[in-house]
Amino acid sequence: MSERKDRERRERERRIVATARELAEREGWSAVTTRRLAELIDHSQPVLYSHFPNMAAVADAVAIEGFAELAAALRRARRRAGDAHAALLAVA
């Protein structure tokens, strides 16, 4: 696969995950369907399935992204703290 196609594929996958997350936050997970996602990202449902085998995989990708953000926030809080006690309070 060419670098350009690879980059486009990664960007499309990022858009799918971001759109699913936004939709879930706004309307709940029941609103996140392949039809709705395809419509919102302006691609066909088969394009979604070329990135994710099912909606559970989309939900997994959204969860992984969210946990990565949480881990980064916890690391920042720990680094900003002066000592172990302050770190514990900051993380909590």
C-alpha positions in Angstrom: 0.0 0.0 0.0 1.4 3.4 -0.8 2.2 5.9 1.9 -0.6 8.2 0.7 -3.2 5.4 0.8 -1.9 4.3 4.2 -2.2 7.9 5.5 -5.7 8.2 4.1 -6.7 4.9 5.7 -5.4 6.0 9.1 -7.2 9.3 8.8 -10.5 7.6 7.8 -10.2 5.3 10.8 -9.4 8.2 13.1 -12.6 10.0 11.8 -14.7 6.9 12.3 -13.6 6.6 16.0 -13.9 10.4 16.6 -17.4 10.5 15.1 -18.5 7.4 17.0 -17.3 9.0 20.2 -19.0 12.3 19.5 -22.2 10.6 18.6 -22.1 8.4 21.7 -21.4 11.4 24.0 -24.2 13.4 22.4 -26.9 10.7 21.9 -25.8 7.5 23.7 -24.3 4.3 22.3 -27.6 3.1 20.9 -27.3 5.9 18.3 -23.9 4.6 17.1 -24.8 2.5 14.1 -22.9 1.7 10.9 -25.6 3.5 8.9 -25.3 6.6 11.1 -21.5 6.6 11.1 -21.3 6.1 7.4 -23.6 9.0 6.8 -21.7 11.3 9.2 -18.3 10.5 7.7 -19.6 10.6 4.2 -18.6 7.0 3.3 -20.4 3.8 2.7 -21.1 1.1 5.3 -18.6 -1.3 3.5 -15.9 1.3 4.1 -16.6 1.1 7.8 -16.4 -2.7 7.7 -13.0 -2.4 5.9 -11.7 -0.8 9.0 -13.7 -2.5 11.8 -15.3 -6.0 11.6 -18.3 -4.9 13.7 -19.6 -2.2 16.0 -18.1 -3.9 19.0 -14.7 -3.2 17.4 -15.6 0.5 17.0 -16.6 0.7 20.6 -13.3 -1.0 21.6 -11.4 1.6 19.6 -13.3 4.4 21.3 -12.7 2.9 24.7 -9.0 2.5 24.0 -8.7 6.1 23.0 -10.6 7.2 26.1 -8.4 5.1 28.4 -5.2 6.5 26.7 -6.5 10.0 27.4 -7.2 9.1 31.0 -3.8 7.6 31.4 -2.2 10.7 30.0 -4.2 12.9 32.4 -3.2 10.8 35.4 0.5 11.0 34.3 0.3 14.8 34.1 -1.3 15.0 37.5 1.4 12.8 39.0 4.2 14.7 37.4 2.8 18.1 38.6 2.6 16.9 42.2 5.5 17.6 44.5 5.6 14.5 46.6 4.0 11.0 46.9 1.1 12.3 49.0 0.4 15.2 46.7 0.6 12.8 43.7 -1.9 10.5 45.3 -4.3 13.4 45.9 -3.8 14.7 42.4 -4.5 11.4 40.8 -7.5 10.7 42.9 
